Amino acid sequence: MESKELKNELLLLVSFMITSARGLYDEPENYGTFRLIDAAGRLLAIMESAGMSDVFISALRQQVDEERESSMDDDAQKMNLDRMVLKIARELQNR
């Protein structure tokens, strides 16, 4: 991915995040969780497109995509997110 394309993709992500923040004032409370998961998935996709991926990042993106597409209840989603947080923390300690 070229620098200009990367900059545009990142600007789109920033605009998604800012408009999502604004939307939180008028949307149901649980939309916030979905929007953050969605933003994480978008950022991981940008990283992959820009050649900044590795095995862990690809696996994390797959997990995020599955979470984004699931229709789990809040408790199940919270447990899945807790597991992702632990995996990320372990990975960061080992890098």
C-alpha positions in Angstrom: 0.0 0.0 0.0 1.4 3.4 -1.0 1.8 6.2 1.5 -1.1 8.3 0.0 -3.4 5.3 0.1 -2.4 4.5 3.7 -3.0 8.1 4.7 -6.5 8.0 3.1 -7.4 4.7 4.8 -6.3 6.0 8.2 -8.2 9.2 7.7 -11.4 7.2 6.8 -10.8 5.2 10.0 -10.4 8.4 12.1 -13.6 9.9 10.6 -15.4 6.6 11.4 -14.3 6.8 15.0 -15.2 10.5 15.4 -18.7 10.0 13.8 -19.1 6.9 16.0 -18.3 9.0 19.1 -20.9 11.5 18.1 -23.4 8.8 17.4 -23.0 7.4 20.9 -25.1 10.3 22.3 -28.1 9.2 20.3 -27.7 5.5 19.9 -28.3 2.5 22.2 -25.6 1.9 24.7 -24.4 -1.4 23.3 -23.6 0.2 19.9 -20.4 1.6 21.5 -18.9 -1.9 21.9 -19.8 -2.8 18.3 -18.3 0.4 17.0 -15.0 -0.2 18.9 -14.8 -3.8 17.6 -15.5 -2.6 14.1 -12.8 0.1 14.3 -10.3 -2.5 15.6 -11.2 -4.8 12.6 -10.8 -1.9 10.2 -7.4 -1.0 11.6 -6.2 -4.6 11.5 -7.3 -4.7 7.9 -5.4 -1.6 7.1 -2.3 -3.0 8.8 -2.6 -6.2 6.6 -3.0 -4.2 3.4 0.0 -2.1 4.3 2.2 -5.2 4.8 2.4 -4.7 8.6 0.8 -8.0 9.5 2.1 -11.2 11.0 0.6 -14.4 12.2 -0.7 -12.9 15.4 -2.3 -9.9 13.7 -3.9 -12.0 11.1 -5.4 -14.3 13.8 -6.5 -11.4 15.8 -8.2 -9.9 12.8 -10.1 -13.1 12.2 -11.2 -13.2 15.8 -12.4 -9.6 15.6 -14.2 -10.3 12.4 -16.0 -13.2 14.0 -16.9 -11.1 17.0 -18.2 -8.3 14.8 -20.4 -10.7 12.9 -21.7 -12.7 15.9 -25.0 -12.0 17.5 -24.0 -13.1 21.0 -25.5 -11.7 24.1 -23.6 -9.2 26.2 -22.1 -11.8 28.6 -20.8 -14.0 25.9 -19.3 -11.0 24.1 -17.7 -9.8 27.3 -16.1 -13.2 27.8 -14.8 -13.2 24.2 -13.4 -9.7 24.6 -11.7 -10.7 27.9 -10.0 -13.6 26.1 -8.8 -11.3 23.3 -7.5 -8.8 25.9 -5.4 -11.6 27.6 -4.1 -12.8 24.2 -3.0 -9.3 23.2 -1.4 -8.7 26.6 0.6 -11.9 26.4 1.6 -11.1 22.8 2.8 -7.6 23.8 4.8 -9.0 26.6 6.6 -11.4 24.3 7.4 -8.8 21.5 
